[in-house]
Amino acid sequence: MSTNLPQLSVTVATKNEGDYLLDCLTAVPFADEVVIVDDCSTDDTVAKARQYGAQIIVRDSKGSFHENKNLAIEQAKGDWILSLDADEVVTSRLAESIKSALANPKSDGYLVDRHNYFLGQWIKGCGWYPDHILRLFRKGKAWWPLEIHDIPKLEGGNHNAPVLEGPLIHYSYKSFEQYFEKFNAYTSRLAVEYAQRNERVEGLTVPLNLFLRPGFWFLKKYLFAHGYKDGLLGLFISFSSALTIFVSYLKLWQAQKERAKE
């Protein structure tokens, strides 16, 4: 990047992202450095990161993936952070917007307009769009919350943060096999979060958490958020979102039973 601009660090947390990583990294040649924290990948993720010349730290997150995202931010030397996922690609228009923002910063952070794809289709319903998320910020001004479904926030919130022009393309899943592999890890992490909040599956919470909440979530995604407009994939996303809640609480119930035997 031009020496007239603040130093920019791209940070990425990875786990078995060899199929995506180079597409992500080659889209940010304007970065001054790339810092990757890898969650003990068993594929060629680390090799591809080395091929690109990224700084690499290997750390077992033990399911708390956002801890690795924050570690990457901590290790970064840039004045500004562009926090990406390995399956996200910065478009040329967004790249120009980032450079313009850094040349004349008017905020401590900027939102990006993320376009989420599922099996190659841009999903515009199901609550997936619009998806404005904080990804560019001054170092020290934002961090990833440890809750798996939460996003970075500036002090005072993100409502006043400008939205950069140009989309960030998010290739969330390329196959159902990939989806269900991550589904298992995701629901296990949610079950841990429920336990940390002292939630239980017993008594009146059984119909609430196993039936009413999943049912409401399906209706919210499919009808109220217009998931039906995305066709069969919209139906699948809406149903699997409800199933995520159902399975997460089942795993919490299983953990309760196991603790009761101890």
Legacy VTK file of the C-alpha trace (Angstrom):
# vtk DataFile Version 3.0
C-alpha trace
ASCII
DATASET POLYDATA
POINTS 262 float
0.000 0.000 0.000
1.082 3.573 -0.581
3.248 5.022 2.163
0.817 7.953 2.293
-1.842 5.664 3.733
-2.062 4.140 7.221
-0.698 0.628 7.537
-3.366 -2.011 6.895
-3.291 -5.547 8.320
-5.576 -8.243 6.955
-6.381 -10.813 9.648
-7.890 -14.246 9.039
-8.699 -17.181 11.308
-8.668 -20.490 9.459
-9.505 -24.167 9.871
-9.313 -26.463 6.843
-9.858 -23.609 4.384
-7.421 -24.743 1.695
-10.113 -24.609 -0.999
-10.850 -20.942 -0.307
-7.812 -19.249 1.196
-5.847 -18.162 -1.876
-8.941 -16.578 -3.449
-9.329 -14.561 -0.249
-5.675 -13.502 -0.007
-5.050 -12.679 -3.655
-7.951 -10.208 -3.520
-6.111 -8.016 -0.948
-2.712 -7.253 -2.529
-2.980 -3.718 -1.126
-2.540 -4.959 2.464
0.749 -4.270 4.233
0.646 -7.631 5.989
-1.546 -10.696 6.373
-1.804 -12.411 9.769
-3.388 -15.866 9.901
-4.221 -17.842 13.031
-4.854 -21.442 12.015
-6.949 -23.788 14.134
-4.795 -26.920 13.604
-5.930 -27.550 10.030
-5.467 -31.027 8.608
-5.550 -29.944 4.947
-3.182 -27.678 2.983
-4.373 -24.411 4.550
-1.052 -23.614 6.238
0.943 -24.526 3.122
-1.128 -22.149 1.029
-0.780 -19.407 3.627
3.012 -19.832 3.495
2.854 -19.789 -0.297
1.248 -16.360 -0.075
3.797 -15.120 2.477
1.408 -14.622 5.360
2.449 -14.552 9.000
1.091 -17.786 10.492
0.242 -18.738 14.064
-1.147 -22.215 14.822
-3.455 -22.404 17.840
-6.130 -24.875 18.900
-9.214 -22.743 19.582
-10.985 -25.629 21.361
-14.191 -24.506 19.670
-13.894 -20.799 20.512
-13.048 -19.688 16.982
-13.414 -15.970 17.707
-10.496 -16.203 20.127
-8.297 -16.969 17.115
-9.731 -13.993 15.227
-8.839 -11.757 18.157
-5.354 -13.243 18.443
-4.747 -12.373 14.781
-5.819 -8.794 15.509
-3.533 -8.638 18.573
-0.531 -9.807 16.543
-1.181 -7.412 13.660
1.103 -4.386 13.354
-1.104 -2.215 11.167
-2.940 0.929 12.213
-6.093 -0.501 10.628
-7.527 -4.008 10.587
-9.442 -5.679 7.781
-10.843 -8.795 9.484
-11.878 -11.426 6.951
-13.035 -15.019 6.861
-11.144 -17.354 4.540
-14.249 -17.874 2.393
-14.715 -14.145 1.739
-13.427 -12.253 -1.303
-12.950 -8.484 -1.508
-14.230 -7.198 -4.856
-12.250 -4.624 -6.826
-14.854 -1.957 -6.080
-14.671 -2.668 -2.354
-10.866 -2.586 -2.499
-10.994 0.930 -3.933
-13.482 1.966 -1.248
-11.168 0.633 1.468
-8.198 2.561 0.100
-10.293 5.736 -0.174
-11.497 5.366 3.416
-7.954 4.909 4.699
-6.755 7.948 2.749
-9.278 10.146 4.545
-10.783 8.325 7.565
-14.088 9.763 8.782
-14.844 7.017 11.292
-13.057 4.502 13.517
-14.729 1.709 11.587
-16.573 0.876 8.388
-19.243 -1.627 7.497
-19.075 -3.790 4.389
-21.999 -4.883 2.213
-21.667 -8.663 2.406
-23.297 -10.863 -0.238
-23.760 -14.389 1.102
-23.726 -17.276 -1.365
-24.949 -20.829 -0.748
-24.079 -23.513 -3.324
-23.227 -20.721 -5.770
-26.505 -18.805 -5.322
-26.676 -15.324 -3.814
-29.214 -15.623 -0.986
-31.268 -12.443 -0.677
-33.872 -13.722 1.776
-33.711 -15.673 5.057
-32.294 -12.573 6.785
-29.058 -12.978 4.811
-29.404 -9.681 2.950
-28.809 -6.867 3.482
-25.872 -7.930 5.655
-23.850 -4.914 6.758
-21.052 -6.027 9.066
-18.088 -4.235 10.647
-14.877 -5.536 9.092
-12.593 -2.483 8.656
-11.613 -0.662 11.844
-8.739 1.049 13.638
-6.734 -1.405 15.691
-7.970 -1.411 19.273
-11.397 -0.014 18.403
-13.216 -3.332 17.886
-12.883 -7.025 18.723
-14.792 -10.213 17.991
-17.176 -11.149 20.846
-16.630 -14.733 21.944
-20.261 -15.721 21.281
-20.241 -17.687 18.025
-23.095 -15.763 16.401
-22.004 -12.259 17.418
-20.085 -9.684 15.367
-17.521 -6.924 16.075
-18.890 -3.644 17.371
-17.403 -0.206 17.849
-17.729 1.531 21.184
-21.197 3.046 21.104
-22.383 0.610 18.432
-22.140 0.323 14.657
-25.191 2.392 13.689
-23.117 5.455 12.756
-20.405 3.554 10.893
-20.416 4.273 7.127
-21.049 1.449 4.664
-18.281 1.006 2.102
-19.219 0.763 -1.569
-18.711 -2.560 -3.323
-19.697 -5.998 -2.032
-17.733 -8.462 0.039
-18.500 -11.853 -1.497
-19.025 -14.617 1.053
-18.978 -18.168 -0.338
-20.502 -19.687 2.770
-20.936 -23.289 1.599
-20.052 -25.081 -1.627
-21.737 -28.381 -0.750
-24.197 -29.932 1.679
-21.378 -32.147 2.962
-19.409 -29.063 3.977
-22.489 -27.529 5.560
-23.273 -30.520 7.768
-19.626 -30.904 8.803
-19.660 -27.342 10.126
-23.211 -27.794 11.451
-21.972 -30.337 13.975
-19.203 -28.070 15.295
-21.515 -25.044 15.336
-24.293 -26.735 17.337
-21.761 -28.128 19.812
-20.409 -24.634 20.411
-23.930 -23.212 20.841
-24.703 -25.911 23.403
-21.638 -24.817 25.381
-22.802 -21.194 25.249
-26.259 -22.201 26.515
-24.630 -24.061 29.406
-22.467 -21.058 30.226
-25.677 -19.011 30.511
-27.031 -21.649 32.917
-29.820 -22.645 30.548
-31.397 -26.067 31.014
-33.683 -28.369 29.073
-36.233 -29.510 31.617
-39.862 -28.898 32.538
-41.534 -26.150 30.543
-38.301 -25.348 28.699
-38.567 -28.652 26.790
-41.446 -27.587 24.489
-40.119 -24.019 24.412
-36.578 -24.835 23.303
-37.207 -27.976 21.257
-40.396 -27.009 19.453
-41.598 -23.412 19.864
-38.270 -21.660 19.285
-37.268 -23.768 16.263
-40.767 -23.396 14.794
-40.763 -19.645 15.237
-37.272 -19.405 13.730
-38.381 -21.325 10.645
-41.367 -19.010 10.135
-39.180 -15.954 10.698
-36.635 -17.064 8.098
-38.958 -18.550 5.495
-41.992 -16.234 5.640
-41.122 -12.982 7.388
-37.583 -12.759 5.924
-38.811 -13.967 2.513
-36.732 -17.125 2.373
-39.340 -18.586 0.025
-38.081 -16.216 -2.674
-34.771 -18.114 -2.742
-36.507 -21.317 -3.814
-35.348 -24.698 -2.554
-32.205 -23.268 -0.972
-34.299 -20.741 0.942
-36.402 -23.600 2.281
-33.282 -25.540 3.265
-31.641 -22.556 4.994
-34.826 -21.767 6.924
-35.307 -25.397 7.980
-31.650 -25.918 8.913
-31.661 -22.703 10.962
-34.540 -24.126 12.986
-32.745 -27.478 13.191
-29.665 -25.704 14.564
-31.666 -24.529 17.576
-33.268 -27.954 18.048
-29.968 -29.873 17.889
-28.096 -27.352 20.066
-30.627 -27.774 22.874
-30.564 -31.562 22.423
-26.800 -31.446 22.922
-27.322 -29.309 26.029
-29.804 -31.915 27.307
-27.285 -34.675 26.615
-24.586 -32.781 28.541
-26.971 -32.345 31.483
-27.615 -36.092 31.577
-23.908 -36.867 31.484
-23.137 -34.422 34.305
-25.937 -35.934 36.397
-24.198 -39.344 36.214
-20.926 -37.990 37.584
LINES 1 263
262 0 1 2 3 4 5 6 7 8 9 10 11 12 13 14 15 16 17 18 19 20 21 22 23 24 25 26 27 28 29 30 31 32 33 34 35 36 37 38 39 40 41 42 43 44 45 46 47 48 49 50 51 52 53 54 55 56 57 58 59 60 61 62 63 64 65 66 67 68 69 70 71 72 73 74 75 76 77 78 79 80 81 82 83 84 85 86 87 88 89 90 91 92 93 94 95 96 97 98 99 100 101 102 103 104 105 106 107 108 109 110 111 112 113 114 115 116 117 118 119 120 121 122 123 124 125 126 127 128 129 130 131 132 133 134 135 136 137 138 139 140 141 142 143 144 145 146 147 148 149 150 151 152 153 154 155 156 157 158 159 160 161 162 163 164 165 166 167 168 169 170 171 172 173 174 175 176 177 178 179 180 181 182 183 184 185 186 187 188 189 190 191 192 193 194 195 196 197 198 199 200 201 202 203 204 205 206 207 208 209 210 211 212 213 214 215 216 217 218 219 220 221 222 223 224 225 226 227 228 229 230 231 232 233 234 235 236 237 238 239 240 241 242 243 244 245 246 247 248 249 250 251 252 253 254 255 256 257 258 259 260 261
